[in-house]
Every structure is written in structure tokens, then in C-alpha cells.
Amino acid sequence: MRLLDTCEARLAYGYAMERIGLEPGTEIGGYRIVSPLGSGAMGAVYKAVDGGGTAVALKILHPNFAPDAEMRRRLGREVAALQKVRHPAVAQVLDAEADSAEMFIVTELVDGPTLEEEVANGGPLDPVDLHELADQLRDALAAVHAAGVIHRDLKPSNILISDDGPVLIDFGIAHGMEDARLTSAGFVLGTPGYLAPELVDRHDPSVASDWWGWAALLAYAATGRPPFGLRPLEVVIARARSGDLDADGLGPLTSKALRGALCADPAERLSADEVVAILRTAAEDGDEPEPEPEPVPGPDVVAESATVVLPAVPSGAPVDQEANNDGSTVLIGQTVAPLPEEPATMVVPVTRPADGYAPAPPPPPSVPVDSYGGRADVGPPITSTQDVPLAPLAAPGYARPVVRRRTGSVLAIAIALVLAGATFPGRALVVLLALVLVCRYVGVMHDAFHSRRARRGARGSDGVQAVARAPWHLVRTVVATVPSLLVGASAVVVVGGILWWLLVTDRLVVGGSTPPWAYAGVVGIAVLVAVTVLWFGPVTLLARYGARVALGRAAPGWPGALVVVLISLVVSAYFFGVVVDEHPIVWSPLQEPPSFAP
């Protein structure tokens, strides 16, 4: 019976070999191929549609896995476990086939760039976005662990950024190859810099090693750089083992959280909840980076690339200098005593062999590892990460300060302005224009000052040059405010004018006769339109940025934010009372609107 199974598997292998490189329109397992999305050592990934026309990601596993009966059994258990996971930040496994001539996995098709591409194109995440990413991925990874699955290859290219947030993908590397044959050959698969030190030292994958990888990808998101450099690989592995995190440019709270989670000893690591709590504090209170020491030459930083193989070493042994040195997912070969043929501890079910969005495990050792050496990433655009440009690096020794959002404070001030404008529209609009000009001026000055330092480094003459350029920045501020001012004035005239005309001509009647507060309500709506356009209209980004800077200096931290909100609420309550008391509208310094008398 064993011989028969082997013969059938080898026939399936030969048949499946003919199916690699499927043409659009090909039917397989009830799915119609639309286009290729990528390929990797474990198989090829296609965009496909099911019988109902729903787009999916279909991954056909490499035919070299066909003769492996244990691999098929593990794949079945893996899929069964992952299909129970229902979490918005985990790509859902929809279907799988582990028993036919062609083994494949079907997952939802997630549209969006990887975290690696997002950071490379948009720069490191600020404390608020970093906390949100950490919080959402913590919940996703906890859901995966609850299903009995360990990922083991958490890294930026295995996180997709969809419209609804991050999505965890590619479980194929984790335990899909954790069978007796590969274990006996003494290999560990992972990505240097994102592979927990205990895995490099030949310990079994665990929940703790996944959380280490989670913290490592958060460090990348916070800095825009691989957490322990990228090459040479022996340096990366050594730095990971010693916890030597590249934390340049991080604030003390963020640095504390990530360093604590990336300790080499699992027993000393901060828990995921502790890390998220610290990052929440950094997001709420701000986390300005501390002055940095003189830069020390370190490993080159380049983007991740595809899955490769290189020998690695246990703790204390030298690293093979002939190892592949491109910083990708690697298969680390055993250089000391071999492991038993069967795993000494529990066997974790095969983790999902990728939904097609990220590198998957290499074929068994009997096949040249790089024979299918492309990436299996999914999501437009389909390019190698080598083609993604890195964000411009700041000058050595300088990190641009992070300015946290002050949404609550700004909203409270806006409400006070609108309520004041309902009775005193002219004065409220003057105050609004003055605030916009001041905020934009602060934003222009702050951005120009730190952009110059980012290009050239900090110099003693920076302050003098900033003062010298202040008049020019004032001109820039006034000129750049004109477009939003014109649009805002037009919007106020159109919206406010129409509503006012409807009221005074009795075409819009509130109750039996229009009460005085209805007129104040129309004026308040017009002021609200002005606030919205001047704050979110054309060329207003630096005004919002300047408001964050100004509030951060004038009312720092949550105590300052609380004071601003409380004062604004008191002002809002006062002017609301004025409206309720039917105070006549004071138009000065504006002219009164026309009466529209017939």
C-alpha cells in the first residue's frame, strides 16, 4: 500500500509539472485563472475567479510536494485550523485541495501594498499610526495563535495594507514544511532580522518567537529600516541575538517598547499587551526622539528580496561567509549535531501555505532551492521589492521630530468658532482667518527648518537662517492662503446666501413663523462652511500641520489638550446660550446681508 501511494504521488507529480505556468482561462478545481500574481519556492500564485465570479488568490503548490503524504496531511490540518479564524486582519482561507494531483489553496484577494512598500513610499509611521498597526496586528496574531497556528515568518512583506487596515498573510513558511524529513535535515526557515534568536539557535517555533517577529516588523515600520540592518548577514544575526536594535530616530517610549519586546531571552521580553500600552502612551502624549550620538558605520540597508537559502549557525558558532547575503527569507542550515528524525516537542499543524501574497517555503532539500526563486507576493503592483525606492534618508545624526495629531483640541476650537459665528459672524470669521494664517505660518517655518536639517544636518547657524527667511515664509503663507480663502468665500456666499434668501422671503418657514434662532442657525451653517473649507480646502495641509506644532508647544501633552478642550467647551456653552437667548446678529465688520424685499 505504501508503494502504491508513492507511485500515485509520483504520477501526480509528473502531471502537475505540466500545469506550472497556467494560461489565463485555464480551469483548475472549479476556479478560472485570470492572471499570474507571482511565484515562489513553494508554488505559483494566480488571480482567479470562482463559479460566482468572485476574485480570489489561488496558490498552486509546487509539484515536488506531491509525493509527500505527510505534507498533504499537514496541509489539510492547517487549512482546517485556519478556516476557523475569522478576523478582519487575517486573510481568510476559502478553499484548499490537498488530495488531488494538484494541491492548491484559495484565499481572499486582498488589494493593497505591503507594509514594506507602504513605508518605503510614505516613510516611517508616526506614533499614532504605529500604535494602531501594533494594536490591530496584535489582535490578528492572537486569533491565529488561538487556532493553534504559528506563523514564524512575520515581516513587512507579509503584511498588506488594505483600505480597512493591515492584513496578515502568508502562513506557508511557518509550519507547512515542519515535517520529519525537513527537520531531520536540520533546516530552519525564516528572514534574518525578523527571525527570533531562539529559532536561529535551533529551538522549536513558539508563540513567543512569533511575538518577537511582530515587534521586529513594528521596528521597521517605526524607522523605515530593517531592525538589525540587512547585510552582512552574520552581523544581522549577531545583532538580533544581542538585542542591538537600530532605534535611531525613535522617541524614548517607542524605543523602550521595541527594545523590551526584542530581548534575546524570551523570558525577559515585554508582552504584546505591554508593548501596545507603551505605544498608546507615545501616541497620546507624543514621543519626541532624543538627541542622537554621532553615527557609527553599520550594515547597509536595502529592501527585502525573495526567499533564498544560506547556512546559519547556532549561538556562539561562526557564520559561513559563503552565505547568500541579500537579507531575504533564508533557510538556515544546521552546522552542528543533527536533530532527531522526529521533532522532540509538539508538532504544530501546517500553517497556511500562503494566500499568495508573500514568500513561501522552498521545496524539499532534494530540489535545488533557487530553482523557483521568485517571490510569491500578491497585490498591485507585482514587482520585486528591489524595485521599490526607499524613502529619502535624513542627514546622518539627525532625526526629524514627530508631531502628533491634536484632533480633539482642533475640533473643540472649531465648535466654539461656529457657535460664536452664529451671532457674531464677522468677528468669528476674522478670528478664523487669523488662526489659519498663524497655523500655516508656523507649519511653513517648522517644515522648512527641519527639511533643511534633514538634507544638510543640524548646524549652529540654523536659527539665524530661520529668522532671515521668516519674511519670505510670511509671504508664502499669505499667498498660499489665498486659494482656500477664495473658495471659502465663494462657498459661504452660495450656501449662506441661498439659505438666508429662503428664510427672509418666507420660502423656508420653521414652525408657524420663523424664530430668531433660525437666522442664527443659518449664519452658523455659513461659518461652518468657512471653517471646513479653510481647514480642509486647497493648499491647507501646512495649516493643519502648523496647528499640531503650535498646540504641541502651547499646550503640550494630554494635560494641555484637556485645558484647550475645557476652555473651548466653556466658550461654546456661552455662545450657545447667546443663540438660545435670541441675541440679535452682529454683522460687524461685515455688511448686513440684503433684505431681499420685493
HELIX and SHEET records of a PDB file:
HELIX    1   1 ARG A    2  MET A   17  1                                  16    
HELIX    2   2 PRO A   63  PHE A   65  5                                   3    
HELIX    3   3 ALA A   69  LEU A   82  1                                  14    
HELIX    4   4 LEU A  115  GLY A  122  1                                   8    
HELIX    5   5 PRO A  127  ALA A  146  1                                  20    
HELIX    6   6 PRO A  156  ASN A  158  5                                   3    
HELIX    7   7 GLY A  172  HIS A  175  1                                   4    
HELIX    8   8 ALA A  180  ALA A  185  1                                   6    
HELIX    9   9 PRO A  197  VAL A  200  1                                   4    
HELIX   10  10 VAL A  207  THR A  223  1                                  17    
HELIX   11  11 LEU A  233  SER A  242  1                                  10    
HELIX   12  12 PRO A  252  ALA A  261  1                                  10    
HELIX   13  13 PRO A  266  GLU A  268  5                                   3    
HELIX   14  14 ALA A  272  ASP A  285  1                                  14    
HELIX   15  15 VAL A  369  TYR A  372  5                                   4    
HELIX   16  16 THR A  385  ASP A  387  5                                   3    
HELIX   17  17 THR A  407  THR A  423  1                                  17    
HELIX   18  18 PRO A  425  ARG A  456  1                                  32    
HELIX   19  19 ASP A  462  VAL A  504  1                                  43    
HELIX   20  20 PRO A  516  PHE A  536  1                                  21    
HELIX   21  21 LEU A  541  ALA A  554  1                                  14    
HELIX   22  22 GLY A  557  VAL A  580  1                                  24    
SHEET    1   A 6 GLU A  27  ILE A  28  0                                        
SHEET    2   A 6 TYR A  31  GLY A  40 -1                                        
SHEET    3   A 6 GLY A  43  VAL A  49 -1                                        
SHEET    4   A 6 ALA A  55  LEU A  61 -1                                        
SHEET    5   A 6 PHE A 104  GLU A 108 -1                                        
SHEET    6   A 6 VAL A  93  GLU A  97 -1                                        
SHEET    1   B 2 ILE A 159  SER A 162  0                                        
SHEET    2   B 2 GLY A 165  LEU A 168 -1                                        
SHEET    1   C 3 PHE A 187  GLY A 190  0                                        
SHEET    2   C 3 VAL A 330  GLY A 333 -1                                        
SHEET    3   C 3 LEU A 310  PRO A 311  1                                        
END                                                                             
